[in-house]
């Protein structure tokens, strides 16, 4: 739950990483910093996100996200935590999240939940010490959520031979197609140099960070809403764009 359309896998051992809120018991300083981060997210994601109990709408993960980020699955405030469930970069990477996206905010809601379920299995609800209690998260109800069912873009359709399925998911085939388009490594991972190529392709910053400004430039190019957030709709627009090439 610690920087950025989003994807560079390398899977480290899971137990070497702690999610955003799982402060080591021997580190009171870390506990203090977590409190500051929680306050920051509450201020950005919704002024009352942590001041009121999560409402009963949606799944238990929706309630955790409402508490953590105001329910914004694409949030990146620059505080080192990403997405609806506020993964740090290390946790997202350590639990295999980079198979979907470089940072959690660039992955779909379903993908974020899938990684959260892995974290939950290893670390329990305490990985989100405040919001798990407010949302009523347990190992049982968190694991019971069908993550795949939480994401069903209306644009999904069968692909013609040699074309990408327009499903809004930045999976291996879409990543390889993107790499071919930008002249990158074509291994389905998008390295830092690949991101620089992508930034150059869209007329962006060319520093490998792929900022929100770069995302807007990509969105303008592929015909998606220019909000600076790379989510399923932007990915679907990119897939349609690549299919036309």
C-alpha positions as CSV (number, residue, x, y, z in Angstrom):
1,X,0.0,0.0,0.0
2,X,5.3,3.4,-1.7
3,X,6.3,6.3,-7.2
4,X,3.7,5.7,-10.5
5,X,-0.1,4.1,-16.7
6,X,1.8,1.9,-14.7
7,X,3.3,-1.4,-14.7
8,X,6.9,-2.9,-14.1
9,X,6.8,-6.4,-12.4
10,X,9.5,-8.0,-10.3
11,X,8.2,-10.1,-7.5
12,X,10.0,-10.0,-4.1
13,X,9.2,-12.2,-1.2
14,X,5.8,-11.3,0.3
15,X,6.8,-11.4,3.9
16,X,9.5,-8.8,3.4
17,X,6.9,-6.1,2.9
18,X,4.3,-4.5,5.2
19,X,1.2,-2.8,3.8
20,X,0.7,0.9,4.4
21,X,-0.8,0.6,7.8
22,X,0.9,-2.5,9.2
23,X,3.4,-0.6,11.4
24,X,6.2,-2.8,12.8
25,X,5.5,-3.3,16.5
26,X,9.0,-2.2,17.4
27,X,8.7,1.1,15.6
28,X,6.7,3.8,17.4
29,X,8.0,6.4,14.9
30,X,6.4,4.4,12.0
31,X,3.1,4.4,13.9
32,X,3.2,8.1,14.1
33,X,3.9,8.5,10.4
34,X,1.0,6.2,9.5
35,X,-1.3,8.4,11.5
36,X,-0.1,11.4,9.5
37,X,-0.6,9.6,6.2
38,X,-4.1,8.5,7.2
39,X,-5.0,12.1,8.0
40,X,-3.6,13.2,4.6
41,X,-5.7,10.7,2.7
42,X,-8.8,11.6,4.6
43,X,-8.3,15.3,3.7
44,X,-7.9,14.5,0.0
45,X,-10.3,11.5,-0.4
46,X,-13.0,13.1,1.6
47,X,-13.0,15.2,4.7
48,X,-15.1,12.7,6.6
49,X,-13.5,9.5,5.3
50,X,-12.0,8.6,8.6
51,X,-14.2,10.6,10.9
52,X,-17.3,8.5,10.2
53,X,-17.9,4.8,10.2
54,X,-17.9,3.3,6.7
55,X,-21.3,2.8,5.2
56,X,-22.7,-0.6,4.4
57,X,-22.8,-0.1,0.6
58,X,-20.9,-2.4,-1.6
59,X,-18.5,-5.1,-0.6
60,X,-16.3,-5.0,2.5
61,X,-13.4,-3.9,0.3
62,X,-15.6,-1.0,-0.9
63,X,-16.0,0.0,2.7
64,X,-12.3,-0.2,3.4
65,X,-11.6,1.9,0.3
66,X,-14.2,4.4,1.4
67,X,-12.4,4.8,4.7
68,X,-8.9,4.8,3.2
69,X,-9.3,6.9,0.2
70,X,-12.8,8.2,0.0
71,X,-13.6,5.3,-2.4
72,X,-11.2,6.7,-5.1
73,X,-9.6,3.6,-6.6
74,X,-7.3,5.8,-8.9
75,X,-6.1,8.2,-6.2
76,X,-2.4,9.3,-6.0
77,X,-1.9,12.2,-3.7
78,X,1.9,12.1,-3.7
79,X,2.1,10.8,-0.2
80,X,3.7,7.4,-1.1
81,X,0.4,5.4,-1.1
82,X,-1.7,4.5,-4.0
83,X,-5.2,3.4,-5.0
84,X,-8.4,2.8,-3.2
85,X,-6.8,0.6,-0.5
86,X,-3.7,2.8,-0.2
87,X,-0.9,0.3,-1.0
88,X,2.7,1.4,-0.5
89,X,4.9,0.8,-3.5
90,X,6.8,-2.0,-1.6
91,X,3.7,-3.8,-0.6
92,X,2.1,-3.6,-4.1
93,X,5.3,-4.9,-5.7
94,X,6.0,-7.5,-3.0
95,X,2.6,-9.1,-3.3
96,X,2.7,-9.3,-7.1
97,X,0.7,-6.2,-8.0
98,X,3.1,-5.2,-10.7
99,X,1.7,-8.0,-12.9
100,X,-1.2,-5.6,-13.3
101,X,0.3,-2.1,-13.0
102,X,3.4,-0.3,-11.7
103,X,1.5,1.3,-8.8
104,X,-1.9,0.3,-7.4
105,X,-3.7,3.5,-8.5
106,X,-3.1,2.5,-12.1
107,X,-4.7,-1.0,-11.7
108,X,-8.4,-1.7,-11.8
109,X,-10.5,-2.0,-8.7
110,X,-10.7,-5.8,-9.2
111,X,-6.9,-6.0,-9.4
112,X,-6.4,-4.0,-6.3
113,X,-8.8,-6.2,-4.4
114,X,-7.0,-9.3,-5.7
115,X,-3.7,-8.1,-4.2
116,X,-5.4,-6.9,-1.0
117,X,-6.7,-10.5,-0.6
118,X,-3.1,-11.7,-0.7
119,X,-2.1,-9.2,1.9
120,X,-5.1,-10.1,4.0
121,X,-4.1,-13.8,3.9
122,X,-0.6,-13.1,5.1
123,X,-1.1,-10.2,7.5
124,X,-4.7,-10.2,8.4
125,X,-7.0,-7.2,8.8
126,X,-4.4,-5.5,10.8
127,X,-2.7,-4.4,7.5
128,X,-5.4,-1.7,7.6
129,X,-5.7,-1.3,11.4
130,X,-8.1,1.6,11.4
131,X,-10.2,1.0,8.4
132,X,-10.5,-2.7,8.7
133,X,-12.3,-2.2,12.0
134,X,-14.6,0.5,10.6
135,X,-15.4,-1.6,7.6
136,X,-15.8,-4.9,9.5
137,X,-13.1,-6.6,7.5
138,X,-12.2,-10.2,8.4
139,X,-10.1,-12.8,6.8
140,X,-13.2,-14.7,5.9
141,X,-15.4,-11.9,4.4
142,X,-12.4,-10.2,2.6
143,X,-11.4,-13.5,0.9
144,X,-15.0,-14.2,-0.1
145,X,-15.3,-11.2,-2.4
146,X,-15.1,-12.2,-6.0
147,X,-12.6,-9.6,-7.2
148,X,-13.1,-10.5,-10.9
149,X,-16.8,-9.6,-10.6
150,X,-16.1,-6.1,-9.4
151,X,-14.7,-4.9,-12.7
152,X,-16.8,-5.4,-15.8
153,X,-16.2,-2.5,-18.3
154,X,-19.1,-1.9,-20.6
155,X,-16.7,-1.6,-23.5
156,X,-15.6,-5.3,-23.2
157,X,-16.0,-7.2,-26.4
158,X,-14.5,-10.1,-28.3
159,X,-11.4,-9.3,-30.2
160,X,-10.9,-9.8,-33.9
161,X,-8.0,-12.1,-34.9
162,X,-4.7,-10.3,-34.1
163,X,-6.5,-7.6,-32.1
164,X,-6.7,-6.7,-28.4
165,X,-9.8,-7.4,-26.4
166,X,-11.2,-4.0,-25.4
167,X,-11.8,-4.9,-21.8
168,X,-10.0,-2.0,-20.0
169,X,-7.4,-4.3,-18.4
170,X,-3.7,-3.5,-18.8
171,X,-2.7,-7.1,-19.1
172,X,0.3,-8.8,-20.7
173,X,-1.1,-8.6,-24.3
174,X,-1.9,-4.9,-24.0
175,X,1.4,-4.2,-22.4
176,X,3.3,-5.9,-25.2
177,X,1.2,-4.1,-27.8
178,X,2.0,-0.9,-26.1
179,X,5.7,-1.8,-26.1
180,X,5.6,-2.6,-29.8
181,X,3.9,0.8,-30.4
182,X,6.6,2.8,-28.6
183,X,9.5,0.7,-29.8
184,X,10.2,-0.8,-26.3
185,X,11.4,-4.1,-24.9
186,X,8.2,-6.2,-25.8
187,X,8.4,-8.4,-22.7
188,X,5.1,-7.3,-21.2
189,X,6.6,-5.5,-18.3
190,X,7.2,-1.8,-19.3
191,X,10.5,-0.8,-17.8
192,X,11.6,2.7,-16.9
193,X,13.1,3.1,-20.3
194,X,9.7,1.9,-21.8
195,X,7.9,4.6,-19.8
196,X,10.3,7.2,-21.2
197,X,9.5,6.0,-24.7
198,X,5.8,6.2,-23.9
199,X,6.3,9.7,-22.5
200,X,8.2,10.7,-25.7
201,X,5.4,9.2,-27.8
202,X,2.7,11.3,-26.2
203,X,4.9,14.4,-26.0
204,X,5.4,14.3,-22.2
205,X,8.1,14.8,-19.7
206,X,10.4,12.0,-20.7
207,X,11.7,11.2,-17.2
208,X,10.1,7.8,-16.6
209,X,7.6,8.9,-14.0
210,X,4.5,9.2,-16.3
211,X,2.9,12.0,-14.3
212,X,-0.8,13.0,-14.5
213,X,0.2,15.5,-17.2
214,X,1.7,12.7,-19.2
215,X,-1.5,10.7,-18.6
216,X,-3.6,13.6,-19.9
217,X,-1.4,13.7,-23.1
218,X,-2.0,10.0,-23.6
219,X,-5.7,10.4,-23.0
220,X,-5.9,13.2,-25.6
221,X,-4.0,11.0,-28.1
222,X,-6.2,7.9,-27.7
223,X,-9.5,9.8,-27.3
224,X,-10.2,9.2,-23.6
225,X,-11.5,11.7,-21.0
226,X,-8.5,13.9,-20.0
227,X,-8.6,13.7,-16.2
228,X,-5.0,12.6,-15.6
229,X,-6.1,9.3,-14.1
230,X,-5.2,6.0,-15.9
231,X,-8.0,3.6,-15.2
232,X,-10.0,1.1,-17.2
233,X,-11.6,3.7,-19.5
234,X,-8.2,5.0,-20.5
235,X,-6.9,1.5,-21.0
236,X,-9.9,0.6,-23.1
237,X,-9.3,3.7,-25.3
238,X,-5.7,2.8,-25.6
239,X,-6.7,-0.8,-26.7
240,X,-9.0,0.6,-29.3
241,X,-6.3,3.0,-30.5
242,X,-3.7,0.2,-30.8
243,X,-6.2,-2.0,-32.6
244,X,-6.5,0.7,-35.3
245,X,-2.8,0.9,-35.9
